[in-house]
Amino acid sequence: MATDIVFFLKEYGKGSDLHWPGPVKLIAVDPSEWFCGGTDPRCSTAYSNMYSSYANAGGGRALPGFVARYAKGVSDVGRIAFVGHSAAHGFLNPLLDNDADRSMVSAVLMLDTTFGTNKTGYVKMGIDAVRGKRLFATTTANTGGDCSGASYQDVLPPSRCAPPAAVGGWVPVFNRIVEATGARPKRIATLPPMPEPSGGVTQLGDLLYWWRFVDAQGGSELPHWEQGKITVPFLQAVLIPYWEGKLGGGSWAPYAAAGIALAGGAVAWRLLR
């Protein structure tokens, strides 16, 4: 029986004791050998360098070599998912921009993982999710940063900067997905056990979900550095139900899915305080 793989980039939450639908291997990936300087070896440049290393060795494709190394010993690989936080965008965006590599990815869960601009891989993944091909879910905060636009994961309003900065973050990515697909965003109740953020939960198409932990004043009720608190609830809310077929219709084959998402009830935010 095939073994499903969940790769954790930057964030590693306990999930081995959850009720997975079949054999699963949870793997935390350390990019420190591609260390980029500074105090944190897990910076976005390290993840970018890690991607480039595998892509260069693989003739433009990173995922086969990446899986061969980090899932070594798994003879029959089933579905592949990524859970990324923060700097993981340095690996995830270029990976998803490669059509062949993206076709091998079942799901991507991002915990406030959209820094800067030019997220063409995210847009492609979002289009696939809207059309029911694979799961794409993200949370966003709006914490810290400057007018470069590089440190706001939700969105940096250009009006805050003089001259206006290039707008980065998730909101412009989301808008590009909307424009490309013609899908209409809809507000849904949270999928338990994820909390209900004050910024709401948005579903776009079949399989794109967005939890916005941004309050009415533009601050963050769950700041960037605390996003890891919801890693396990995130897995329970979207990835496990998706792999169980509860967020998608029909049977699952490795690297492919389709279906319609269902909304669940709300969970009190105070549970995570």
TORKOL-4160 file (C-alpha; in steps of 0.2 Angstrom, whole numbers, padded with zeros to 4 digits, m for minus):
273
<pt num="1" X="0000" Y="0000" Z="0000"/>
<pt num="2" X="0007" Y="0017" Z="m0005"/>
<pt num="3" X="0013" Y="0029" Z="0009"/>
<pt num="4" X="0007" Y="0047" Z="0009"/>
<pt num="5" X="0021" Y="0060" Z="0013"/>
<pt num="6" X="0019" Y="0076" Z="0022"/>
<pt num="7" X="0034" Y="0088" Z="0021"/>
<pt num="8" X="0035" Y="0101" Z="0034"/>
<pt num="9" X="0045" Y="0117" Z="0029"/>
<pt num="10" X="0050" Y="0129" Z="0043"/>
<pt num="11" X="0035" Y="0123" Z="0054"/>
<pt num="12" X="0034" Y="0105" Z="0061"/>
<pt num="13" X="0018" Y="0101" Z="0070"/>
<pt num="14" X="0014" Y="0085" Z="0079"/>
<pt num="15" X="0003" Y="0075" Z="0068"/>
<pt num="16" X="0008" Y="0057" Z="0070"/>
<pt num="17" X="m0005" Y="0053" Z="0082"/>
<pt num="18" X="m0019" Y="0060" Z="0071"/>
<pt num="19" X="m0031" Y="0049" Z="0062"/>
<pt num="20" X="m0024" Y="0048" Z="0045"/>
<pt num="21" X="m0033" Y="0038" Z="0031"/>
<pt num="22" X="m0019" Y="0027" Z="0027"/>
<pt num="23" X="0000" Y="0025" Z="0029"/>
<pt num="24" X="0008" Y="0042" Z="0031"/>
<pt num="25" X="0026" Y="0048" Z="0034"/>
<pt num="26" X="0028" Y="0066" Z="0041"/>
<pt num="27" X="0045" Y="0073" Z="0037"/>
<pt num="28" X="0053" Y="0089" Z="0043"/>
<pt num="29" X="0065" Y="0096" Z="0031"/>
<pt num="30" X="0080" Y="0106" Z="0037"/>
<pt num="31" X="0088" Y="0118" Z="0023"/>
<pt num="32" X="0103" Y="0123" Z="0034"/>
<pt num="33" X="0116" Y="0116" Z="0022"/>
<pt num="34" X="0110" Y="0129" Z="0010"/>
<pt num="35" X="0113" Y="0142" Z="0024"/>
<pt num="36" X="0112" Y="0160" Z="0018"/>
<pt num="37" X="0120" Y="0169" Z="0033"/>
<pt num="38" X="0112" Y="0179" Z="0047"/>
<pt num="39" X="0105" Y="0171" Z="0063"/>
<pt num="40" X="0092" Y="0159" Z="0056"/>
<pt num="41" X="0098" Y="0145" Z="0044"/>
<pt num="42" X="0080" Y="0142" Z="0039"/>
<pt num="43" X="0078" Y="0159" Z="0030"/>
<pt num="44" X="0069" Y="0161" Z="0013"/>
<pt num="45" X="0086" Y="0161" Z="0003"/>
<pt num="46" X="0091" Y="0145" Z="0010"/>
<pt num="47" X="0074" Y="0137" Z="0004"/>
<pt num="48" X="0077" Y="0145" Z="m0013"/>
<pt num="49" X="0095" Y="0139" Z="m0014"/>
<pt num="50" X="0088" Y="0121" Z="m0009"/>
<pt num="51" X="0076" Y="0122" Z="m0023"/>
<pt num="52" X="0088" Y="0128" Z="m0036"/>
<pt num="53" X="0100" Y="0114" Z="m0030"/>
<pt num="54" X="0088" Y="0100" Z="m0034"/>
<pt num="55" X="0081" Y="0109" Z="m0049"/>
<pt num="56" X="0098" Y="0110" Z="m0057"/>
<pt num="57" X="0102" Y="0092" Z="m0053"/>
<pt num="58" X="0086" Y="0087" Z="m0060"/>
<pt num="59" X="0087" Y="0095" Z="m0077"/>
<pt num="60" X="0074" Y="0108" Z="m0071"/>
<pt num="61" X="0063" Y="0097" Z="m0060"/>
<pt num="62" X="0066" Y="0098" Z="m0041"/>
<pt num="63" X="0053" Y="0086" Z="m0034"/>
<pt num="64" X="0059" Y="0069" Z="m0039"/>
<pt num="65" X="0077" Y="0072" Z="m0032"/>
<pt num="66" X="0069" Y="0080" Z="m0016"/>
<pt num="67" X="0058" Y="0065" Z="m0013"/>
<pt num="68" X="0072" Y="0053" Z="m0016"/>
<pt num="69" X="0082" Y="0061" Z="m0003"/>
<pt num="70" X="0070" Y="0065" Z="0011"/>
<pt num="71" X="0058" Y="0051" Z="0008"/>
<pt num="72" X="0072" Y="0039" Z="0007"/>
<pt num="73" X="0066" Y="0021" Z="0011"/>
<pt num="74" X="0048" Y="0024" Z="0005"/>
<pt num="75" X="0047" Y="0012" Z="m0009"/>
<pt num="76" X="0029" Y="0016" Z="m0014"/>
<pt num="77" X="0025" Y="0035" Z="m0013"/>
<pt num="78" X="0007" Y="0040" Z="m0013"/>
<pt num="79" X="0001" Y="0057" Z="m0011"/>
<pt num="80" X="0013" Y="0072" Z="m0007"/>
<pt num="81" X="0008" Y="0087" Z="0003"/>
<pt num="82" X="0018" Y="0102" Z="0009"/>
<pt num="83" X="0015" Y="0112" Z="0025"/>
<pt num="84" X="0025" Y="0128" Z="0025"/>
<pt num="85" X="0027" Y="0143" Z="0036"/>
<pt num="86" X="0036" Y="0159" Z="0033"/>
<pt num="87" X="0052" Y="0157" Z="0023"/>
<pt num="88" X="0046" Y="0141" Z="0015"/>
<pt num="89" X="0040" Y="0152" Z="0001"/>
<pt num="90" X="0057" Y="0152" Z="m0006"/>
<pt num="91" X="0055" Y="0133" Z="m0010"/>
<pt num="92" X="0036" Y="0132" Z="m0013"/>
<pt num="93" X="0034" Y="0146" Z="m0026"/>
<pt num="94" X="0047" Y="0140" Z="m0038"/>
<pt num="95" X="0042" Y="0122" Z="m0035"/>
<pt num="96" X="0023" Y="0125" Z="m0039"/>
<pt num="97" X="0029" Y="0136" Z="m0054"/>
<pt num="98" X="0035" Y="0120" Z="m0063"/>
<pt num="99" X="0020" Y="0111" Z="m0071"/>
<pt num="100" X="0028" Y="0094" Z="m0070"/>
<pt num="101" X="0033" Y="0095" Z="m0051"/>
<pt num="102" X="0016" Y="0103" Z="m0047"/>
<pt num="103" X="0007" Y="0089" Z="m0055"/>
<pt num="104" X="0015" Y="0077" Z="m0042"/>
<pt num="105" X="0009" Y="0088" Z="m0027"/>
<pt num="106" X="m0008" Y="0083" Z="m0019"/>
<pt num="107" X="m0010" Y="0098" Z="m0007"/>
<pt num="108" X="m0001" Y="0113" Z="0000"/>
<pt num="109" X="m0005" Y="0121" Z="0017"/>
<pt num="110" X="0003" Y="0138" Z="0020"/>
<pt num="111" X="0005" Y="0146" Z="0037"/>
<pt num="112" X="0007" Y="0165" Z="0033"/>
<pt num="113" X="0019" Y="0160" Z="0019"/>
<pt num="114" X="0017" Y="0174" Z="0006"/>
<pt num="115" X="0031" Y="0187" Z="0006"/>
<pt num="116" X="0035" Y="0199" Z="m0008"/>
<pt num="117" X="0029" Y="0198" Z="m0026"/>
<pt num="118" X="0030" Y="0187" Z="m0041"/>
<pt num="119" X="0021" Y="0172" Z="m0034"/>
<pt num="120" X="0018" Y="0164" Z="m0051"/>
<pt num="121" X="0019" Y="0147" Z="m0044"/>
<pt num="122" X="0006" Y="0151" Z="m0031"/>
<pt num="123" X="m0006" Y="0158" Z="m0044"/>
<pt num="124" X="m0004" Y="0142" Z="m0054"/>
<pt num="125" X="m0008" Y="0131" Z="m0039"/>
<pt num="126" X="m0023" Y="0142" Z="m0035"/>
<pt num="127" X="m0030" Y="0140" Z="m0052"/>
<pt num="128" X="m0028" Y="0121" Z="m0050"/>
<pt num="129" X="m0037" Y="0122" Z="m0033"/>
<pt num="130" X="m0051" Y="0132" Z="m0040"/>
<pt num="131" X="m0054" Y="0119" Z="m0053"/>
<pt num="132" X="m0053" Y="0104" Z="m0041"/>
<pt num="133" X="m0036" Y="0097" Z="m0046"/>
<pt num="134" X="m0027" Y="0099" Z="m0029"/>
<pt num="135" X="m0029" Y="0107" Z="m0012"/>
<pt num="136" X="m0022" Y="0124" Z="m0008"/>
<pt num="137" X="m0025" Y="0132" Z="0009"/>
<pt num="138" X="m0017" Y="0147" Z="0017"/>
<pt num="139" X="m0018" Y="0158" Z="0033"/>
<pt num="140" X="m0012" Y="0176" Z="0033"/>
<pt num="141" X="m0007" Y="0188" Z="0046"/>
<pt num="142" X="m0002" Y="0206" Z="0044"/>
<pt num="143" X="0013" Y="0208" Z="0055"/>
<pt num="144" X="0029" Y="0219" Z="0054"/>
<pt num="145" X="0038" Y="0225" Z="0039"/>
<pt num="146" X="0042" Y="0241" Z="0029"/>
<pt num="147" X="0038" Y="0249" Z="0013"/>
<pt num="148" X="0048" Y="0236" Z="0003"/>
<pt num="149" X="0032" Y="0225" Z="0004"/>
<pt num="150" X="0043" Y="0210" Z="0008"/>
<pt num="151" X="0037" Y="0207" Z="0026"/>
<pt num="152" X="0018" Y="0209" Z="0025"/>
<pt num="153" X="0010" Y="0192" Z="0022"/>
<pt num="154" X="m0008" Y="0198" Z="0020"/>
<pt num="155" X="m0005" Y="0214" Z="0010"/>
<pt num="156" X="0004" Y="0230" Z="0012"/>
<pt num="157" X="m0008" Y="0245" Z="0007"/>
<pt num="158" X="0002" Y="0256" Z="m0005"/>
<pt num="159" X="m0005" Y="0271" Z="0003"/>
<pt num="160" X="0006" Y="0268" Z="0018"/>
<pt num="161" X="0021" Y="0271" Z="0008"/>
<pt num="162" X="0028" Y="0286" Z="m0001"/>
<pt num="163" X="0031" Y="0283" Z="m0015"/>
<pt num="164" X="0019" Y="0268" Z="m0016"/>
<pt num="165" X="0028" Y="0251" Z="m0015"/>
<pt num="166" X="0024" Y="0236" Z="m0025"/>
<pt num="167" X="0010" Y="0227" Z="m0017"/>
<pt num="168" X="0016" Y="0210" Z="m0011"/>
<pt num="169" X="0008" Y="0197" Z="0000"/>
<pt num="170" X="m0007" Y="0185" Z="m0002"/>
<pt num="171" X="m0020" Y="0197" Z="m0007"/>
<pt num="172" X="m0013" Y="0201" Z="m0024"/>
<pt num="173" X="m0010" Y="0183" Z="m0027"/>
<pt num="174" X="m0028" Y="0179" Z="m0023"/>
<pt num="175" X="m0034" Y="0193" Z="m0034"/>
<pt num="176" X="m0024" Y="0186" Z="m0049"/>
<pt num="177" X="m0032" Y="0169" Z="m0046"/>
<pt num="178" X="m0049" Y="0176" Z="m0046"/>
<pt num="179" X="m0046" Y="0185" Z="m0062"/>
<pt num="180" X="m0039" Y="0170" Z="m0071"/>
<pt num="181" X="m0053" Y="0158" Z="m0066"/>
<pt num="182" X="m0068" Y="0170" Z="m0065"/>
<pt num="183" X="m0073" Y="0161" Z="m0049"/>
<pt num="184" X="m0082" Y="0171" Z="m0036"/>
<pt num="185" X="m0075" Y="0171" Z="m0018"/>
<pt num="186" X="m0088" Y="0166" Z="m0004"/>
<pt num="187" X="m0087" Y="0168" Z="0015"/>
<pt num="188" X="m0089" Y="0152" Z="0024"/>
<pt num="189" X="m0089" Y="0146" Z="0042"/>
<pt num="190" X="m0073" Y="0139" Z="0047"/>
<pt num="191" X="m0068" Y="0121" Z="0045"/>
<pt num="192" X="m0066" Y="0113" Z="0062"/>
<pt num="193" X="m0056" Y="0112" Z="0072"/>
<pt num="194" X="m0048" Y="0128" Z="0065"/>
<pt num="195" X="m0053" Y="0144" Z="0074"/>
<pt num="196" X="m0065" Y="0157" Z="0066"/>
<pt num="197" X="m0054" Y="0172" Z="0062"/>
<pt num="198" X="m0061" Y="0190" Z="0063"/>
<pt num="199" X="m0055" Y="0192" Z="0045"/>
<pt num="200" X="m0066" Y="0177" Z="0040"/>
<pt num="201" X="m0063" Y="0161" Z="0030"/>
<pt num="202" X="m0065" Y="0162" Z="0011"/>
<pt num="203" X="m0067" Y="0148" Z="m0001"/>
<pt num="204" X="m0063" Y="0150" Z="m0020"/>
<pt num="205" X="m0069" Y="0137" Z="m0032"/>
<pt num="206" X="m0068" Y="0119" Z="m0026"/>
<pt num="207" X="m0052" Y="0118" Z="m0016"/>
<pt num="208" X="m0044" Y="0135" Z="m0012"/>
<pt num="209" X="m0047" Y="0141" Z="0006"/>
<pt num="210" X="m0040" Y="0156" Z="0015"/>
<pt num="211" X="m0041" Y="0160" Z="0034"/>
<pt num="212" X="m0038" Y="0179" Z="0037"/>
<pt num="213" X="m0031" Y="0182" Z="0054"/>
<pt num="214" X="m0032" Y="0201" Z="0051"/>
<pt num="215" X="m0043" Y="0212" Z="0062"/>
<pt num="216" X="m0053" Y="0228" Z="0056"/>
<pt num="217" X="m0038" Y="0239" Z="0061"/>
<pt num="218" X="m0026" Y="0229" Z="0050"/>
<pt num="219" X="m0017" Y="0221" Z="0064"/>
<pt num="220" X="m0016" Y="0202" Z="0067"/>
<pt num="221" X="m0025" Y="0192" Z="0080"/>
<pt num="222" X="m0013" Y="0178" Z="0077"/>
<pt num="223" X="0003" Y="0186" Z="0072"/>
<pt num="224" X="0016" Y="0179" Z="0060"/>
<pt num="225" X="0027" Y="0171" Z="0073"/>
<pt num="226" X="0013" Y="0162" Z="0082"/>
<pt num="227" X="0005" Y="0154" Z="0066"/>
<pt num="228" X="0013" Y="0137" Z="0071"/>
<pt num="229" X="0000" Y="0136" Z="0085"/>
<pt num="230" X="m0013" Y="0130" Z="0072"/>
<pt num="231" X="m0002" Y="0118" Z="0062"/>
<pt num="232" X="m0011" Y="0103" Z="0069"/>
<pt num="233" X="m0029" Y="0110" Z="0068"/>
<pt num="234" X="m0025" Y="0115" Z="0050"/>
<pt num="235" X="m0020" Y="0097" Z="0046"/>
<pt num="236" X="m0036" Y="0091" Z="0054"/>
<pt num="237" X="m0047" Y="0104" Z="0045"/>
<pt num="238" X="m0041" Y="0102" Z="0027"/>
<pt num="239" X="m0028" Y="0089" Z="0023"/>
<pt num="240" X="m0035" Y="0074" Z="0032"/>
<pt num="241" X="m0053" Y="0077" Z="0026"/>
<pt num="242" X="m0046" Y="0080" Z="0008"/>
<pt num="243" X="m0037" Y="0064" Z="0008"/>
<pt num="244" X="m0052" Y="0055" Z="0016"/>
<pt num="245" X="m0062" Y="0061" Z="0001"/>
<pt num="246" X="m0073" Y="0072" Z="0012"/>
<pt num="247" X="m0067" Y="0088" Z="0003"/>
<pt num="248" X="m0067" Y="0080" Z="m0014"/>
<pt num="249" X="m0078" Y="0069" Z="m0024"/>
<pt num="250" X="m0073" Y="0052" Z="m0031"/>
<pt num="251" X="m0059" Y="0041" Z="m0027"/>
<pt num="252" X="m0041" Y="0047" Z="m0025"/>
<pt num="253" X="m0026" Y="0042" Z="m0036"/>
<pt num="254" X="m0009" Y="0048" Z="m0032"/>
<pt num="255" X="m0006" Y="0066" Z="m0037"/>
<pt num="256" X="m0024" Y="0069" Z="m0043"/>
<pt num="257" X="m0040" Y="0075" Z="m0035"/>
<pt num="258" X="m0057" Y="0083" Z="m0039"/>
<pt num="259" X="m0072" Y="0088" Z="m0030"/>
<pt num="260" X="m0082" Y="0101" Z="m0020"/>
<pt num="261" X="m0078" Y="0107" Z="m0003"/>
<pt num="262" X="m0090" Y="0107" Z="0012"/>
<pt num="263" X="m0090" Y="0120" Z="0026"/>
<pt num="264" X="m0091" Y="0116" Z="0044"/>
<pt num="265" X="m0095" Y="0125" Z="0060"/>
<pt num="266" X="m0086" Y="0138" Z="0069"/>
<pt num="267" X="m0074" Y="0135" Z="0084"/>
<pt num="268" X="m0071" Y="0148" Z="0097"/>
<pt num="269" X="m0055" Y="0158" Z="0095"/>
<pt num="270" X="m0052" Y="0158" Z="0114"/>
<pt num="271" X="m0047" Y="0139" Z="0113"/>
<pt num="272" X="m0030" Y="0144" Z="0105"/>
<pt num="273" X="m0026" Y="0157" Z="0118"/>
